[in-house]
């Protein structure tokens, strides 16, 4: 279902609290979307993200990061703070 009361799961913000997260997970578990079928000529894509060497743990806001993605001939590279 994709309407104002039930936006697409991919367009929803991260739940603000544990109760909302549990409700979202239950809704996703109950969903029965149609099976995905690849197109006749599927595209192949890749993505990569990396962080500086030497740090341990999960990191923190503002840590430097690099990311790149490619789809066929299209490529995007981004550098900035995580």
Secondary structure by P-SEA (a helix, b strand, c coil): cccccccccccccccccaaaaaaaaaaaaaccccbbbbccbbbbbbbbbbbbccccccccccccbbbbbbcccbbbbbbccc
